[in-house]
Amino acid sequence: MGDIRNIMVTEIPVEFEIKFKEEVFKFKIKKLSWLRVTGILSKATSYSDKGTASVNMDMYYEEYLIAALVEAPWPLDETRFVLRKLNPEFGDLLEDFVPKPGKTEGEQIGYFEKKSSESSPVETKT
């Protein structure tokens, strides 16, 4: 019989830093459960009359970071406001620490995804 602890999300957050314009910004982020991630993805997905799906990546990143950040250089209850005001170059760096939707475990390195120049046809930024 398998140990159920081996299939549960770890409670230990991952620490990372972003260096930007000669400053270092420290973060802690927790891995979200499968159901939480699919809920965020569902919220960010819309369907056309023809049945095609598109993911609002802005909404996905925002909802993911609100749910997953444990520590940030701003008060966590202001995350939505701060994300909407971030310098685009800093936002691009922060985006690298959010798992992309639709990727399998084999396409990720540890917690964070491999960087790729490929984009999914359902990923759209609005």
Contacts in CASP RR format, 6 or more apart in sequence:
PFRMAT RR
TARGET T0000
AUTHOR 0000-0000-0000
METHOD contacts of the structure
MODEL  1
MGDIRNIMVTEIPVEFEIKFKEEVFKFKIKKLSWLRVTGILSKATSYSDK
GTASVNMDMYYEEYLIAALVEAPWPLDETRFVLRKLNPEFGDLLEDFVPK
PGKTEGEQIGYFEKKSSESSPVETKT
9 30 0 8 1.000
9 31 0 8 1.000
9 32 0 8 1.000
9 33 0 8 1.000
9 34 0 8 1.000
10 31 0 8 1.000
11 30 0 8 1.000
12 30 0 8 1.000
13 28 0 8 1.000
13 29 0 8 1.000
13 30 0 8 1.000
13 70 0 8 1.000
13 71 0 8 1.000
14 28 0 8 1.000
14 29 0 8 1.000
14 30 0 8 1.000
14 31 0 8 1.000
14 111 0 8 1.000
14 112 0 8 1.000
15 26 0 8 1.000
15 27 0 8 1.000
15 28 0 8 1.000
16 26 0 8 1.000
16 27 0 8 1.000
16 28 0 8 1.000
16 29 0 8 1.000
16 97 0 8 1.000
17 24 0 8 1.000
17 25 0 8 1.000
17 26 0 8 1.000
17 27 0 8 1.000
18 24 0 8 1.000
18 25 0 8 1.000
18 27 0 8 1.000
18 90 0 8 1.000
18 93 0 8 1.000
18 94 0 8 1.000
19 25 0 8 1.000
20 87 0 8 1.000
20 89 0 8 1.000
20 90 0 8 1.000
20 93 0 8 1.000
25 73 0 8 1.000
26 71 0 8 1.000
26 73 0 8 1.000
27 69 0 8 1.000
27 71 0 8 1.000
27 72 0 8 1.000
27 73 0 8 1.000
27 94 0 8 1.000
27 97 0 8 1.000
28 69 0 8 1.000
28 70 0 8 1.000
28 71 0 8 1.000
29 65 0 8 1.000
29 68 0 8 1.000
29 69 0 8 1.000
29 70 0 8 1.000
29 97 0 8 1.000
30 68 0 8 1.000
30 70 0 8 1.000
31 68 0 8 1.000
31 111 0 8 1.000
32 40 0 8 1.000
32 64 0 8 1.000
32 67 0 8 1.000
32 68 0 8 1.000
36 67 0 8 1.000
37 64 0 8 1.000
37 99 0 8 1.000
37 101 0 8 1.000
40 60 0 8 1.000
40 63 0 8 1.000
40 64 0 8 1.000
40 67 0 8 1.000
41 55 0 8 1.000
41 60 0 8 1.000
41 101 0 8 1.000
41 102 0 8 1.000
43 59 0 8 1.000
43 63 0 8 1.000
44 55 0 8 1.000
44 56 0 8 1.000
44 57 0 8 1.000
44 59 0 8 1.000
44 60 0 8 1.000
44 63 0 8 1.000
44 101 0 8 1.000
45 53 0 8 1.000
45 54 0 8 1.000
45 55 0 8 1.000
45 56 0 8 1.000
46 53 0 8 1.000
46 54 0 8 1.000
46 56 0 8 1.000
47 53 0 8 1.000
47 54 0 8 1.000
48 54 0 8 1.000
53 122 0 8 1.000
54 122 0 8 1.000
54 124 0 8 1.000
55 101 0 8 1.000
55 120 0 8 1.000
55 122 0 8 1.000
55 123 0 8 1.000
55 124 0 8 1.000
56 124 0 8 1.000
56 126 0 8 1.000
57 123 0 8 1.000
57 124 0 8 1.000
57 125 0 8 1.000
57 126 0 8 1.000
58 125 0 8 1.000
58 126 0 8 1.000
60 98 0 8 1.000
60 101 0 8 1.000
61 83 0 8 1.000
61 95 0 8 1.000
61 98 0 8 1.000
62 80 0 8 1.000
62 83 0 8 1.000
62 84 0 8 1.000
64 98 0 8 1.000
64 99 0 8 1.000
65 79 0 8 1.000
65 83 0 8 1.000
65 94 0 8 1.000
65 98 0 8 1.000
66 79 0 8 1.000
66 80 0 8 1.000
68 98 0 8 1.000
69 76 0 8 1.000
69 79 0 8 1.000
70 76 0 8 1.000
72 79 0 8 1.000
72 82 0 8 1.000
74 82 0 8 1.000
86 94 0 8 1.000
96 112 0 8 1.000
96 113 0 8 1.000
96 115 0 8 1.000
97 112 0 8 1.000
99 108 0 8 1.000
99 111 0 8 1.000
99 112 0 8 1.000
99 113 0 8 1.000
100 113 0 8 1.000
100 120 0 8 1.000
100 123 0 8 1.000
101 120 0 8 1.000
101 123 0 8 1.000
102 120 0 8 1.000
103 113 0 8 1.000
107 113 0 8 1.000
107 114 0 8 1.000
108 114 0 8 1.000
END
